[in-house]
Amino acid sequence: MLSRAGFEPAGRHEFSVGHHWTIRELAGHIRSTSFLPPPVLADHAAAFDADLTAELSRYTADDRLTETVDFAYELARKPARA
């Protein structure tokens, strides 16, 4: 798309970032998606949180879960006029 608009590639850059979640933050994120919105859990939200905490607690360090998130971007520039 960029080349059709007259841009030329100037490089691709990739990097990784560690992201840390508490179990509570992760539960909140899950509820903010269409995968498991609050109406789906309804009266079972507290039980879900307890089960999630019981299952994930053994994988925490300092009450945090860590994942590595990879990002990449393409840099482009408009060529100088001749």
Contacts in CASP RR format, 6 or more apart in sequence:
PFRMAT RR
TARGET T0000
AUTHOR 0000-0000-0000
METHOD contacts of the structure
MODEL  1
MLSRAGFEPAGRHEFSVGHHWTIRELAGHIRSTSFLPPPVLADHAAAFDA
DLTAELSRYTADDRLTETVDFAYELARKPARA
2 9 0 8 1.000
2 74 0 8 1.000
2 76 0 8 1.000
3 9 0 8 1.000
3 76 0 8 1.000
6 78 0 8 1.000
6 79 0 8 1.000
7 76 0 8 1.000
7 77 0 8 1.000
7 78 0 8 1.000
7 79 0 8 1.000
8 76 0 8 1.000
8 77 0 8 1.000
8 78 0 8 1.000
8 79 0 8 1.000
9 74 0 8 1.000
9 75 0 8 1.000
9 76 0 8 1.000
10 75 0 8 1.000
10 76 0 8 1.000
10 77 0 8 1.000
11 74 0 8 1.000
11 75 0 8 1.000
11 76 0 8 1.000
12 72 0 8 1.000
12 73 0 8 1.000
12 74 0 8 1.000
12 75 0 8 1.000
13 72 0 8 1.000
13 73 0 8 1.000
13 75 0 8 1.000
14 70 0 8 1.000
14 71 0 8 1.000
14 72 0 8 1.000
15 70 0 8 1.000
15 71 0 8 1.000
15 72 0 8 1.000
16 68 0 8 1.000
16 69 0 8 1.000
16 70 0 8 1.000
16 71 0 8 1.000
17 68 0 8 1.000
17 69 0 8 1.000
17 71 0 8 1.000
18 66 0 8 1.000
18 67 0 8 1.000
18 68 0 8 1.000
18 69 0 8 1.000
19 66 0 8 1.000
19 67 0 8 1.000
19 68 0 8 1.000
19 69 0 8 1.000
20 64 0 8 1.000
20 65 0 8 1.000
20 66 0 8 1.000
21 29 0 8 1.000
21 64 0 8 1.000
21 65 0 8 1.000
21 66 0 8 1.000
21 67 0 8 1.000
22 63 0 8 1.000
22 64 0 8 1.000
22 65 0 8 1.000
23 52 0 8 1.000
23 53 0 8 1.000
23 56 0 8 1.000
23 57 0 8 1.000
23 60 0 8 1.000
23 63 0 8 1.000
23 65 0 8 1.000
24 49 0 8 1.000
26 52 0 8 1.000
26 56 0 8 1.000
26 65 0 8 1.000
27 48 0 8 1.000
27 49 0 8 1.000
27 52 0 8 1.000
30 36 0 8 1.000
31 37 0 8 1.000
31 38 0 8 1.000
31 41 0 8 1.000
38 45 0 8 1.000
41 48 0 8 1.000
56 65 0 8 1.000
59 65 0 8 1.000
END
